[in-house]
Amino acid sequence: MRLEHFTPTYMVERIYDLTVEDLKARGIKTVLADLDNTLLAWNNPDGTPELKQWLQDLRDGGIELIVVSNNNTKRVEKAVKPLNVKFVSWSLKPLPRGILHVLRTHHLKRQEVIMVGDQLLTDVWAAHSAGVRSVLVQRLIESDMWQTWLNRRIEKYVKKIVFQAHPHLKWEKTLRDN
C-alpha cells in the first residue's frame, strides 16, 4: 500500500462545486459518487434544492451520475429513487469492485470517469485501485452513520500524512490541476 492510494487527484469543498465545464474540460463523461455525506447528508434523504439543480446541470451537460455505495441495496435504492440516478450497492470500497462493475457494465473508459467521495480510506483508495481519478470532498455534515466512526478515526492520521507529503493539496471551489 502506497501513499498515492490515499492521495486524491482533486480536492473540492462540495460535490455541487463540480461544474459541467470543469468536468468536460477534463474529458469526464460519468461522475461516480459516494452516497452518504457526499451526495446526500445521511440524515437528509430528500436532498436539497442545490443537489437537484446540480443533477439537472449534469443531465443538461450530458454527464451521467452513478452512485457507488457500500450501503445495502434497499438503503441506496430508497435514497436515489427520487433523484432518478443509477447506483451500485454493496460496492465493498476500498476494493475497486463497484467502480470496476460500472466501468464494465456501462462500457466506460477509465479516463472518462471520476470518483467523488468524502473518505480517503474508501472512496479515494477505491478510485485509485480501479485506475480512475478521484475527488475528495468535505463531508456535508459533521456527523456520520455509526458504522463510519472507526474509519474517520483512522483517516484522521492518514490525512495528516498525505497532507504533509503533498502540501499543494488544498480545498478548492473548482477542479484545479496541480
C-alpha positions in Angstrom: 0.0 0.0 0.0 1.5 3.3 -1.1 0.7 6.9 -0.1 -0.6 7.5 -3.6 -3.5 5.2 -3.0 -4.8 7.8 -0.5 -3.8 10.9 -2.3 -6.8 12.5 -4.1 -6.4 13.8 -7.6 -8.5 16.8 -6.7 -10.0 18.3 -3.5 -13.2 20.3 -3.9 -15.2 21.6 -1.0 -18.5 20.1 -2.1 -19.7 17.8 -4.9 -22.0 20.6 -6.0 -18.9 22.7 -6.8 -18.1 20.4 -9.7 -19.3 22.1 -12.8 -20.1 20.7 -16.2 -17.5 22.9 -17.8 -14.7 21.7 -15.5 -15.7 18.0 -15.9 -15.9 18.3 -19.7 -12.6 20.1 -19.9 -11.0 17.0 -18.3 -12.9 14.6 -20.5 -15.3 13.4 -17.9 -18.5 11.8 -19.1 -19.5 10.0 -16.0 -19.3 11.0 -12.3 -19.3 8.2 -9.8 -20.3 9.4 -6.3 -20.4 8.1 -2.8 -23.9 8.5 -1.3 -23.7 9.4 2.4 -22.2 12.7 3.3 -21.1 13.2 -0.3 -24.2 13.4 -2.4 -26.7 13.5 0.5 -26.4 14.2 4.1 -27.1 10.8 5.7 -29.8 12.3 7.9 -31.5 14.3 5.0 -32.5 11.6 2.5 -34.6 14.0 0.4 -31.6 16.1 -0.6 -31.6 19.9 -1.1 -32.7 22.2 -4.0 -29.0 22.7 -4.6 -28.5 19.0 -5.2 -31.5 18.8 -7.6 -30.1 21.8 -9.6 -26.6 20.2 -9.8 -28.1 16.9 -11.0 -30.1 18.9 -13.7 -27.0 20.7 -14.7 -25.2 17.4 -15.2 -28.0 16.0 -17.2 -28.2 19.1 -19.4 -24.5 18.8 -19.9 -24.7 15.2 -21.0 -22.8 13.9 -17.9 -24.2 10.9 -16.1 -24.1 10.4 -12.3 -23.9 6.9 -10.9 -23.9 6.3 -7.1 -21.3 3.8 -5.8 -22.1 3.0 -2.2 -21.1 0.4 0.4 -24.7 0.5 1.7 -27.2 -2.2 1.1 -29.4 -2.2 -1.9 -32.6 -1.3 -0.1 -31.0 1.8 1.6 -29.3 3.1 -1.6 -32.4 2.5 -3.8 -34.6 4.4 -1.4 -32.2 7.3 -1.3 -31.6 7.6 -5.1 -35.0 6.7 -6.5 -36.4 10.3 -6.1 -33.2 11.6 -7.8 -33.6 9.2 -10.8 -29.9 8.1 -10.8 -28.4 4.7 -11.3 -26.5 3.0 -8.5 -24.2 0.2 -7.3 -24.7 -1.0 -3.8 -22.5 -3.3 -1.7 -19.5 -1.9 -3.6 -17.1 -3.0 -0.9 -14.9 0.1 -1.1 -11.9 0.4 -0.7 -12.0 -2.6 -3.1 -12.4 -1.4 -6.6 -15.3 -3.9 -7.2 -18.2 -1.4 -7.5 -16.2 1.0 -9.7 -15.0 -1.7 -12.0 -18.5 -3.1 -12.3 -19.7 0.3 -13.5 -16.8 0.6 -16.0 -17.6 -2.9 -17.4 -21.4 -2.7 -17.5 -21.5 0.8 -18.9 -18.6 0.3 -21.3 -16.7 3.3 -19.9 -13.1 4.3 -20.3 -11.2 5.0 -17.1 -10.1 8.4 -18.3 -13.8 9.4 -18.8 -14.8 8.6 -15.2 -14.1 10.4 -11.9 -15.0 9.1 -8.4 -16.2 11.6 -5.8 -16.3 10.9 -2.1 -15.7 12.2 1.4 -13.3 9.5 2.6 -9.7 8.7 1.7 -9.9 5.2 3.1 -12.8 4.1 1.0 -13.6 6.4 -2.0 -10.2 7.7 -2.9 -8.5 4.4 -2.4 -11.1 2.5 -4.4 -10.8 5.1 -7.2 -7.1 4.7 -7.5 -7.3 0.9 -7.2 -9.7 1.0 -10.2 -7.4 3.3 -12.1 -9.7 6.4 -12.2 -9.2 9.9 -10.9 -10.6 10.9 -7.5 -12.2 13.9 -5.9 -12.2 14.2 -2.2 -14.9 16.5 -0.9 -15.6 17.7 2.6 -18.5 15.8 4.2 -21.8 17.6 4.0 -22.4 17.4 7.8 -20.1 16.7 10.7 -22.0 13.7 12.0 -21.8 10.2 10.4 -23.7 7.0 10.5 -22.3 4.9 13.4 -20.5 2.5 11.0 -18.2 5.3 9.8 -16.9 6.3 13.2 -13.8 4.0 13.3 -12.9 4.8 9.7 -12.9 8.5 10.4 -10.6 8.0 13.4 -8.0 6.1 11.3 -8.5 8.5 8.4 -7.5 11.5 10.6 -4.0 10.1 10.8 -3.8 9.1 7.1 -4.9 12.7 6.1 -2.2 14.2 8.2 0.5 12.1 6.5 -1.0 12.7 3.0 -1.2 16.5 3.5 2.3 16.6 4.9 3.7 14.7 1.9 1.6 16.8 -0.6 1.4 20.4 0.8 -0.1 21.6 -2.5 -3.4 19.8 -1.7 -5.9 22.4 -0.6 -9.7 22.6 -0.6 -10.8 24.3 -3.8 -14.0 25.7 -5.1 -13.4 24.1 -8.5 -11.2 21.4 -10.1 -7.7 22.6 -10.2 -4.9 20.7 -11.9 -1.7 20.6 -9.8 
